[in-house]
């Protein structure tokens, strides 16, 4: 079987030149390290004649497996051009590049060439000049992969080509590289490594808050953030949103840190996602798809899984893509008609049918929930709404700790609760039967909630629109509580919720005094509590009694201004 493979800019080469390249690709090199000097000198002469950069990929037996003509940046991955199956592919590579430029070519790996070279994880990369200097030598440099370096490569040796061909890979660099990669891979072998790609504005504080929220979403999805690549928002590239230079930097960071997925903080169109995947050579997911993935993991009930599936199908329908003849477009005219309906069209029709079926089931789900609400019309109802991870589930557990059904799930993660949960709250009254009302814990909100998710969860959000009172929970311990409060009000306005809203300032035990003063200015009628410590729950129960069973509610006293003391709600 022919082991060497010739690829790259081979079109237009004469048969004699192809034959020369083929002969050079079949010459053997030392087994462990180094290279054959005679072969590299002939390769340099041929590179000068062709005026092209030539690259050799040599395995651990000293056999050349690939000879690439032209810049490496024109390739996607070098290992995809290798002959044979995965068993025949060695993982101990040596990469050799002959640079044909006549005017002192740069020997430093940069640009897309450095990224493509990191894909094969070579033990060393020898770069040398094809032109002989005035001193009669060909200068070169021996590079080794180094995740700690800015460009992903560290220079081990420089000098004459003859001397470099006899050099081993620098032991210090190779040992450091092995330790770094082992430390990065062992603890997180089963955890997906993610690179975050963000666009930053002019407000540094807001940029950090949005980045922290995106990292929180990544952790909630079960992944680990290994690198962040930022670009200042300016003139947006409509093809990729991010500039080509920044994407090239991100592609290098992907290889350096071993990332397997790229997550963006902006929603991407199908064309933008495909362009970015081609430039980065890595899967790309935007913020909306990340939220859908979290919902898919959290959905436990049949209704929740139904709504998540509908949202995912609506999101992915315009993003269907395919390769090859079976998914290609059909032509028009004699001799250009396709083999019939393409596979892509069949997939689209199947998804459309599934969306219609799920829509009918969701309408039935909405009718079922409406019948349940009709059976509870004699009891007043309130809905706990707010930003995700604001403490709604913890508050429901604290208020209804002895209610039938047990406590609901309450974790310090985003979107821990998807399905609405209703509990009965009993308020005792001296000399009479206890008063009862229903409290519903709803799904948390987030900025720029994906439209498919809003449409799919409309049956769940009906619980919010049909409640008699909305209790808007705000986490004062979050630095961005003002932005979250504004986002929740905006989403409720978009849903057409006209019920009265009462703001509940949660987490007063771990917030700053400035947050108490600020929310007193924004929401003078706010109630202050701590769901985890139980502070303020008595005042909340009193407020509920006054709201639903007394014609003239009494005024609740405002909180104290001391930063360490809890406001007097009971």
N, C-alpha and C positions, 0 to 999 in steps of 0.2 A: 504494500500500500504506500502511496506517495505521502510522505510526512510533511514536507514543506509546501506552503501555499503562498501564491503570489496574489496580492490584492492592492487596491488603491487606484492611483491614476495610471492604469495600464493601457487605456485606449490611446491609439495613435503611436504606440511604440513599435519600432520595426522588429521583425522576427529575430534579427541578430541581437538586438538589445534585450528582448525577452529571453533569449537563450543564455545571454550572459548573466542576467539576473537569476535565472533558474540554476545555473551552475554554482553561483555564489551561495544560493540558499541551501545547497546540498553539501556544503563543506562543513566538516565537524569542528567543534570548539572544545576547549578543556571541559572536563566533566563538572568540577565543583565551582570554579569561578574563573574570571578573566575571559579572554577571547583570543582568537587566532589573528595575529598581527597582519599576516599576508592577506587574509580575507578582508579585513577592514581597510587595508590600503587599496585593494582592487575595488572595494565598494565605494571608497571616496573618489577614485578616478571616474567611476561610472556615474556617481552623483553629479560630478562637475560636467560631464558630457550631457546628461539628461536635464541638468539644472533643476533637479528635484531633491527633496530631502528623502533619505532612505532609512528605514527602521527594520531591525532584526529582533525577533522574539525567540529566545533560546531557552530550552528546557534544562532540567538538571542533569541530563545525559550529554549535554553539549550539542544537541541537534536543533537546528533552526526549524521552527514550526511555522513561522509566518514572516514574510518579507513584505512590508507595506511601503508603497510608493506615494510620496506626497505628505502633507501635514497630517499628524494624528487627529487633529481637530475635525477632519472631514469624515472620520469614522464614528460609529456609535459606541461599540465596545470591541476591543481587539479579540477577546476570547470567542466572540461570535463568528469570527472568520477562521477559526481553527478547524482542521480536518479531524474526523473521528468523533466518537461519543465522549461523554463526560469521563469515562474510565481512563481514556487515553490522554486526558489533559492533565499535565503536571501542574502543580501549584507553586513550584519553585522556579520562577522565571527570571531571566536576565534580559533587559531591554537595552538595545544599542541603537543610537541615532547618529547618522552622518549628515551634518548641516552643510549645505552647498553654498551658502551666501559667501560672496567674495570679500565683503567689507566687515571684518571682525564680527562674526555672528555672535549673538548672545548665547552663552552656554547655560544660562539659568532657565530652568523649566518654568513656563508661565502660560497663561491663557488656557485654552481648552486642551492643548497638548498635555499639560500637567494633570488635568482631570482625567483624560482618557488613559493616561499611563497608570494612574492610581487604581483604575478598575481591575487591572490584572494582578495588582499587588506584587510587583517584581521585587526580588531581593536587591537589585541594583539597577541603575540606569546610567549607562555610559554615553555621554554626549561629546562629540569631537568634531573639529573643523575638517572639512574636506580639503581646504586650501592649505598648502604648505607655507609656513611663515618664512620670513627672511632668514631666520636662524636655521632653517632646514628641518623643522619639526612640525608635527600636527598637534596642536594643543587640544586638550580635552578636560573634562571634569567627570568625576564619578559621584553620582547622587544616590541616596538611599531614602526610602519613604520615612517620614517623621511626622506623626500627627500633631506634635507640639509646634512645628514650624508654621509660619504664616502661609507659605505656599505649598505646604504638604511635603516638601522635600528638603533634605539637609545635604550639604556638600561634604563628601568624605575626603577626596583627594583631587588635586589638580596637577597638571603637568603634561609631559609628553605622552602621546598615544601609546608608544611602545612600553613605557613604564606602567601606564594604567592597565594595559592588557595583562600584566603579570600580577596586579594587585588583587588581593581578596577584598570582599565586602568589609568595610570597617566594622570591627566587632562591637565597638562601643555603641555605634548607631543602631546596628542590628539588634543588639541586646535591649537597648532602650525601646526600640520600636516593638519588639516582642512583648516586653513587659506592659507597655501602654495598651496595646491591642488586647492582651489577655485580661488586664484589669477592666477594660471597657466592655468586654464581651461576657466574661464569666458570670457576674452578678445579675445581668439582665439578659440572659440567653433566651428567655421566653417572653420578655417584654419588648414591645415594638419601640424602636428608637425613632424619634421624631425631630425634624428641623422645622422651626417656626419661621415663616416669612411674613414680615409685617411692613406696612406703610405708616410712617410716623408723621404727625402734624407739628404745629408750632408750639403746642402746650406739652412740655415734658411730663408734668404730673399726670395728665390724661393719657399720654402714651404709655406710661408705666402701669396705670390702672387697667387699660385695655389689654396690655401684654399679660398682666397677672391673671386676668379673666380667661384669656386664651390658654394659658398654662393650666389653669384650673379645669377647663374643659378637657384638655389633653389628659390630665391625671384621671378625671372621671371616666374617660374612655378606656383606661387601663394601659396607657402608653407613657413613655418617659421622654421628656424634652432634653435633648443632648446639645442643641445649638440654636441660636437665634440670629437671624440675618435681617437687619433693618435697612430701610431706604427712606429718605426724606421725601415726603409727598410733594411732587412738583408737576411737571408736564407728564401726564399719564400716557404710556404706550398702549394704544388700543388693542394691540395683538397679544400682549402678555401682562399689562399693568405695570410690571417691574421692568427696569431697563436691562439690556443685554449684559452689560458689565456686572450688574448686581446679581443676575441669574448665574453668570459664570462664577462669581464668588460663592454663591450658594451651592453650586454643583461641587466646588472644591471642598466646602465644609461638609457636604454629604459624605464624601469619600474619607475625609479626615476623621470624622466622628462615627462613621459606620451607620449613618441614618438610613432607615428603610422607607420613610414616608415624609412628605413635605406637606405641612398644613399652613394655609394662608389665612390672614385675618380679613380678607375681602372675598365677597362672593364672585365666582368666576363663571363666565359664559362657557358653553361647551368648546368653542374654538380656542378661547384663552387657556383652558385646562389642557387641551391637546398640545398646544404650542409649548406650554411650560413643561409638560412631561417629555416632549421631544428634546428640549434644550437641557433639562436637568437629568434626563435618563433615569427618572425616579417617579413613582406614583405621587400624584398631587391631589390633595383633598382641601376643599375650602371650608370655611367656618360653618356654613349651613349643613354640609354633608357630615361634619363632625357631630353637630347637635343631633342629627338624625341617627347617627350610629349610637350615640349615648342613649337615646330613646329606645332604640332597638334592644340594647342590653338591659334596660331597666323594665321594659314592658313584661309584666308577669301575668296579667289577666287576659282573657280572650279578647275583651274589648280594647285593651291597650295594644295588644299585638295587631289587631285589625287596623287600628288607626295609624300605627307606625308603618305597617306595610303599605297602606294607601299613600302616606306621605312620601315614602321612599320611591314608590312607582311614579308618582307625579313629578318627583325631582329628577328621576333618571330617564324618563321617557324622551325628553329632548336631547339627552346626552348619549344616546345609543350610538355606537360606532362599530365598524367591522373591517376586516381585511380580506383580501382575496376576491375571487370571482363570485362566490356564493353570496357575498354581502355587497357587491358592487352595484352601481346604478345601471339601469337598462338604457340602451341606446335607441335611437329612432331612425327609421329608414331601412331600405333593403340591405340585408347583409350585416346590420348592426344591432338587430333585436336580440335581447338577452334570452336566457333559457326559461323565461317565465317570471313568476313572482320571486323577487330576491328574498334571501333569508332575513335581511334587515327589515323589510316590510312585514314579513310574517311575525317577527318579534314585536314590532310596533303594534300590530293588530292584536296579538295575544295580550300585550300589556294593557291596551285600551279596553279589551273585554274584561280583564281582571279588575281594572279601575272601576268600570261600570258595576261589576258584581260587588266590589267592596263598598261602593257608594250606596247600593241598595241595602246592604247589611247595616251600614252606618245609619241610614234613615230609620231602619227598624230599631236600632239601638237608641236613637233619639226618641222614638215613639215610646219605647219601653221606659226610658228615664222620665219622660213626661207623665206616664201613668203612675210611676212611683211618686213623683212630686204631687200629683193630684191626691194620692192617698195620705199625704202628709201636710195638706193645706191647713189643717187646724192648728198646726204648730208653727211658730215663727222660725225663720231660718236665716243664718248668717254664713257668709263665706269668707274664709281666710285667703287672702290674695297677697301677692307680693313678689319680689324678686326671688330667683332661685337661691336656696341656701340662706334665706333670711330668718328661718326658725319657725315656720308655720306648723310643721309637723310636731316639733317640740312643744309648741304652745297648745296644740290640740291634745297631746298626751298629758300635759300639765293640768289642763282644765277638766278633761274627761278621763281621769286616771282609773276610775272604777266603772266606766261604761262598758256594756257588753261589746264583745268583739276584740277586746285587748288593744294594746297600744299600736300605733302605726309606725312604720319604719322611719327613723329619724337619724340621719348620718350627716357628718360634716363633708358632704360631697354635693356637687351640682346635680340637680334633677334626681334626687333620691326618690321622689314620689311622682308617679305619673297618673295613676288612677285616682279619681276623686273619692275621698273617704268621708262618710257622714257618721257623726256620733251624737248621742243625745246628752245634753247638759241639763242636769237637775239643779235648780236653785231653791233651797229649802225656804219655807215661809212659816213663821210661828203661828200655830193654831189653824193651819190650812194645808191643803195638799201642796206638794212642791211644784213650782213652776218649771216647765220644760221648754227647751228650744233646741233646734238642730244646728250643729256647727259642721261645715264641710271644708275639708282640706283640699285645695285645688293644686293643679300643676303650677310650678313656678314659672315666672316670666323671665325674659332676658332681652337685651338690646337686639334690635334687628332680627326679631324672631322670623325664621323662614316662612314664606307665604304658604308652601305646601303643608307645613306643620300646622299653621293656623287653620287652614281649611279642613285638614283631617281631624283635628281635635275640637272641631266646632261642637260636636255632641257632648264632649266633656266640659267645654267652656259654657255650655248652657246652664250648668249649675251656678256659675258666677252671675250670669245675666238674670237668673230667676230668684236670686236670694233677696231677702228683704233688706239686708244691711251688709255692707262690705267692710271687713276689718282688714285694713291695709297694713301689713307687718313690714317694718323697716328695721334693718340691722344697723344700729348706730355704731357698732364696733368696726364696720367696714369703712375704710377711708373714702370710698366713693358712694356713700349712702345717698347723697343728694342726687347724683346722676341716676342711681337706681330708682329712687322715688319718682323722679321725673319720667323715667322710662315706663314705670308701671302705670302712672296716670295716663300717659300717651296710649298705651296698649288698651287700657280700659275704655278710653274715649273711642278708640278705633272699633272696639267690640260693641259699642252702643250701650254701655252700662250707665244707666241714669240713677241708680240707687245711691242713697247717701253713703259716704265713705268716711270711716273713722280711722285715723292713723294711730297705729300702735308702735311706739318707739321701743324696740326690743334691744336686749343686750346692754342695758344701762350699767351693768356691773363691770364692763370692760371697755367703755367708751371714754373719750376725753370730755372735759367740761365744756370745751368749745362746741362740741357736737350738741350738747344739751341746750346751750344758748342759741345755737343756730336753728335747731328744729323748733324751739319755742317761738322764734320769729316767723318761721315759715308756716308752722301748724300750731296756732295757739291752743287749739282744743285737743291736742294729742294726749294720749295716755301713755304712761311710762311703766315699763315692766322688764322683768328678766325671766324668760320661760324656764331656763335651767335652774335658777335659784328659787323660783317661786315668788319673787318680789313683784308686787303690783297686781297679782292675780285677784286679790280680794277687791281692789278698786275696779278691776275690769268686770267682775261679776256684778258689783253694785251698779256700774254704768249700764250693763245689759238689762238689769231689772228696771232701772229708771227709763230706759229707751223703749222697752216693749210693754211695760205694764203700768207706767205712771204717765199721766197726761202732761205733767209739767216736770221734766227732768231737772234735777238739781244740778247746780254748777259744780263741776269737779275742780278742786283746788289745784292751782298750778304747782309744778315741782319746785323744789329748792334749787339753789344755784351752786351749792358746793360741789366740786368735781368728784369727791370721793363718796358722797352720800347719795343714796337712792331717792328719787322724787317720791313724795308721799302719796302713793295711790292705794295704799293698804298693805 
